[in-house]
Amino acid sequence: MLRRKNYWLLFAILLLSLTSLSPSMQVNTSNGPLEVNRRQNPSAFPDSSKVGTVDNLQITVALSPAEFTELKALSSSYSLSSGVKIDLKNIEKTDAEEILLKDLTIGDSPDIIMTDGRKILDLAKHGYLLPIDVYRSVPGSAPLTRLIPQMQWNGYDWGVPLDIDPYVLVYSPQRLTELGMPSLPRNVNEWNLMLENLRKQPDKYLLALDTRTPYGFAAVLESMGTSMTSVKPETLNWLQQALGDFYLSSQPDHKVWDKIQDGSIAIAAVPYSEWKRYGNASLKAEGLLGARGTNGIESIYSRSFALPAQSEHPEEAVKWLAFITGTTSQLDWLDTTGGLPALDEIYRSGPPSSVVLPFDSQLLLAEEAAPDDEPEGGWKKMTEAVALFLEGKLNATELQKQLQTSE
């Protein structure tokens, strides 16, 4: 009888030992990291702690060859100081948005992505991103105040800007004088006067615009003292009537610069980077970033980094972001690529001596506005509506409705 009791005691001890060793039977009482789902609830973020050593970060960007070379050089410096390998993948700009959405949707995204700064909020609201500040252990460099509204939502920061490229209006002062204008038109009446004079000359265009982006369209509205979110019906009606005198392109068109030079095009809305590359002493550029009701960002294109919801190493990713967008790296980026810094402190005492801006740099330092209360897809809807309007597929009334519903 005693032997049988000993057998049962040994059996019980063995059973308890097996139970404690079996992973399938363990009860998780720790506060370890949570699994991140693609369509996560923005109010429930994974724990910022990560177990183990980070070997490498996967980063996807869409840059020119020269820009990509500079980013690799900066990343190499980071790797030397951190010991973390950086795997950079550069994709074609024309395919960037499609590839980005595909990666985010199928859950095969890298640790860091790059996108148009105005698309950050929409990606965040769809649950595709992680908030940057949740994983930031120390404060990073402050971005330009003008850019902050397009990065904040639901009390969190969702992106880190790399650089900015404001859209400017380029023209020949001599050509404007020939059209009866001593300077760039500042309201619809002045634009209309110039158009009437231009129509007296055959085969001439009033304005060159790229239909792929609304930033140039926004710059034109700013020259009229308005914006896409506050434009009046009479302004859109005039633009609709003037469309036949616009030079429109849906792809990169370097002929625009020849046509501005020979007077075939009176004014062109182009990125600052293009003006810097192709402009000359006979041409002038102006940026009008102070239009009422815009927060100053409708005509400022920016490229920003963000953390996909599936980022495996968000804490290390944020450290890389802080290094790449810090003051030293931003100035290196400016010297090598010409990309305008997106940091507030760089402009506080005036822009670097190598930067000649066609607008007052203090406009970039305007007092921080409240984040836009923009619905999902707001900027995308604006982009699509402006393109359809410029192509003659949407009239002024329909565009007005689209812009109002996108606010």
N, C-alpha and C positions, 0 to 999 in steps of 0.2 A: 504493500500500500504506500509506504514511504517512497519507494522507487518511482511509483506512478506519479506521486505529487511532484517529485523532482523533475520528471519529464515535462509535466505541464508548466512548471516554473521556467525551465530552460526554453520551452516553446514560446512562452510569453515574452521572455527577454529577446529572443531572436526576432519575433514579430515586430516588437518596438524598434529594434535596431534597423530592420529593413524599412520600416515606415519613415524613420527620420532621414534615411539616405535617399529615398525616392523623390526625384524632383517633381513628379506629378502629384505628389501629396503635400507639397510644401504650401504653406499659407503665407502670402506676401504681406508682411506688416510694415514694410519699409516705405519711405517716401521717395522712391526712385523715379526715374523718368517715365513718363506716360507715352504710349504710342501715339504718333501724330497721324491723323487722318486727313485726306485731301480736303474734304468738306467740313473741316473742323469748326466747332463753335468758336467765334472770335473771342468770346469771354472766357474760354477754358483753354489755357495754353499749357504745353508740356513743361515739366520741371526743367530748369536751366542747368541742372547738374548732369554731367556726363561721366560715365565710368570708362576708365582706360585712357590710353594715349592716342592723340589725334595724329595719324600718319600723314594724311594729305587732305586737301580741300579741292572739291570740284567746282569750277567756276565757268559759266558760259557768258560770253559777251558778243557784241556785234560792233566791231571796230574796223577802221581802215588798217592796212598793213603797217603803216608807221605808228599808229596809235597802239596796235597790238604789240609791236616790238617794245614800245616804252612800258606798257603794262607788264610785260614779261620781265623787264629789267627791274622795275619796282618790286614785283613779286619775288624776284630772286633775292633782293635785299632783305625782304621780310623773312624769307626762308632761312637765310644765314643767321638772323637774330633769334628766330623762333624754333628752328628745326623742323618746321612743318612744310612739307612739299606742296606746291601749288600746281594743280593741273588745270591749265587754261584751255578753253575751247572757243575758237572764234568762228562765228557763223556769218553768212552773207546778210547784209542789212535788209535786202529785199525779202528774205525768208525768215527774218528774225522773229516777227510776231507769231507766225504760224508755228514755227518750231517751239517757241516758248510756251504757247498754249497747249501744244501737244504734250510736251514734257510735264507740264503742271497737271494735265488731265489724267495721263496714264500713270502718274506717280513715279516717273523716271527722271525727276528733276535733280539738278546739281545742288550744292550747298549755297551757292549765290548766283543770282541772275542779274542781268542788266535790261532795262527797258526805258521807254519814254516816261519821264517823271509824272506826266499827267495821267498815266495808266495805273499808277501805284494804288490809288484808293479803290479803283474798281476791282483789282486783283485781290486786295485785302478783304473787301466786302463779300467776295465770292468764296472766301476761305482758303485762298491759294497761298497766302503768305503768313509768316510769323512776325510779330512785332519786334522791331529792333531793340527798343529800350528794355525789354524784359531780360535780354541776355547781356546787356552792357553793364559791366561791373564798375567802370569809371566813366565819367562824362566824356564824350567825344567832342571834336571841334564843332562849333555851331555853324549850321548852314546859313545861307542868305535868308534874311527874314521874309523876302518875297516868295521863297520856295516852301516855307513851312506849312502854309495852308494845304498844299497839295500832297503833303506827307503824313498828315495827322488825321486820325479818325478813331472814334470810340475811346478817346483818352490815351492813345498809343501812337508812337512813331513807326511808320511802316517802310520807310525808305531812307537812303543816304545818297544825296546827289554827288555825281562825279564832276560834272562841269555844266556850263550853260552856253547857249547859242541864241541870243535874242534876234528876232527878225527886225530888219531895218528897211527903210525905203531909200533906194538908190536912184539918183537922177543926175543929169547934166544941168548945172545952173544956167548955162547958155541956152540950152534947149527950152527950159522953163521960161526964160525971158522972152524967147521967140513966141511962146504960147501965151504971153501976157501975164505971166506970174513972176513976181520978184522973188518968191520963195515957195517952199513946199505948201500946197493947199492945206488949210487947217479946219475946214468945214465943208459941208456938202455944196454950198453955194460957190465956193472957190473951186472945188473940183469940177462943178458943172461949167463954170466959166472957161476953165482950161479945156474941157471936153468940146465945147462949142468952137473954140479956136482951132483945136486939133482936127475937127471934122472938115474944116475948110481945106485940109491938105490930104491928098489921097494916100492910101496904104500906110497909114500911121496908127500906132496903138497907144492908148492912154496908159495902160497898166499891165504889167506882167505878173502872173500868179501861178503857183504850183497847186494843182487841184488835189494832190495827195495829202496835204496837211492844211489845217485851218490857221496855223500860226501867221502866215502871210496875210490872210484875210483879216485876222485880228489886228495886225499892225495897221492895215488900211483903215479899219474902223476907229482905231485909236487916233489916227490923224484927223478924223472927223469929230473927235471929242466924245466918242461913245465906245461901246464894247459889245461882244456877242450876247451877253446876258442883259444888256440894257438898251440895245439898238431899237430905234423907233421905226414903225412901218414905212414912213416916207423915205427914210434913208435906204431901206432895203428895196423899195420901189425904184429909187433912182439907180441903185446898183444893177437892178435887173434890166433897166432900160439901157444901161451903159455896157452890158456884157458883150455886145457885138464889137466893142472897141477894145476889148481886153485880149492880151496875148496869153493864152492858157497852155500849160504843159502838164502832162501826167507822168513825166519821167525827167531825169536830169537833162537839162538843155543849156549847153554853154553858148548857144547862139544868142541867148538873151543879152550877154555882155557886149557882143558886137552890135546888136540892135540899139542898145542904150547909147553906145558910143557914136553911132552914125545918126542918131536921132529918130530911128524908127519906133522906138519905145520911149515914152516920156518918163515913166517911173516904174521901178521893179521892186517887189517885196521879196527879199532874199535873206538867208541867214547871215549873221555877222561874219561867220567863218568864210563864206563865199566872197563877201565884200572884201575881207582882208586878203584873200587869195587873188581875186581878179580885178579889184578896183584900182584906180589910178588917180593922178592929181587933177584930171579934168572932170572927175565925177565926185559927187558928194553923197554922204549917207546920213540919215537921221533915224534915231529910235525914239519912239514916243511911248514911254512906259507908264506914264502917269494918268492914263485915262480914268475917268470916274467909274467906280463900281466894278473894277476888274481885279482888285488886289494886286494889280501889276504883273500878272503872270500869264495872261492869255496869249501874249506874243513872245513869251520866253520859252524856248524849247530847252529842256534839260534832260540829261541822261543820268539815270539813278540806279543804284544797286538795291536789291531786296533779298530777303530770305524766303525761299520756298517752304511750304508747310512740311515737306519731307526732308528738310535739311538735317543731316545726321550730326553735324557739329556746329550748331548755331553760336555757341560761345566763342569758339575759335574763329568762326566766320566773321563775327563782329569785330574781333581783334584785327583781322586782315583789313576790314573796311575802315577801321579807325586809322590804320597805317596808310592806306592808299589815299584816303580823303583828308589826311592831316595837312598842316601848312607846308611842310617841307616837300611832301610828295605832290601837292597841288601846284607849287611853284615849279617843280621839275616837269610836271605835266604841261604847264603853260609854256615853258622854255622849249620843250621838245616837240609838242604837238600843236601849240597855239590855242588849245582849249581853255576857255576862260574859267578861272577858279570859281567854285560854288561856295566858298567860305566867307563868312561875314567879316572876320578880322582882317582879311587881305585888302578889303576896300575901305576900312575905317579911316585910314590915313591917306586915302587916295589910291587908285590902282597902281600896280607896278609900272615903272617907267617904260617898259616895253609894250604896254597896253595903251592904245589910243582908242577910246570909245566914242562912238557917234551919239552919245547921250551923257547926261550927268550921272556919274557913278553913284551919287547919293540916292538916286531913284531905286537902286538895288537894296538900299538900307532903310527903306521906309519902315515905319513902326509896324510891328507884327500884327496882322489882321487875324480875326477868328477863322478857324478852319472852315472851308466851304462845306455847306450841307448839301453835298452832291449825291444824287441817287445813283444806284448801280448803273454803269454804262453811260453816265452823263457825258463825259468827254468823247467817248466813242460815238455816241449819237450825234453830237455836234460835228464831229469830223465827217461823218457820213452825210449829214444834212448839208453842210457847206459844199462838199464835193458835188453833190447832186444839183445844188443851186448853180454853181459855177458852170456845170455842164448843161444847164438849161433843162434839167429834168425835175426841178422843183421851183415853183414860183415864190415870189416874195412873201405872200401870205402863208404858204405852207412852211417856208423856212422859219418865219416868225413863230409859228406854232411849235415847230421842232425845237427851236432854241429855248422857248419858254418851258417846255416839258422836260428839257434836259438840265434845267437849273437845279 
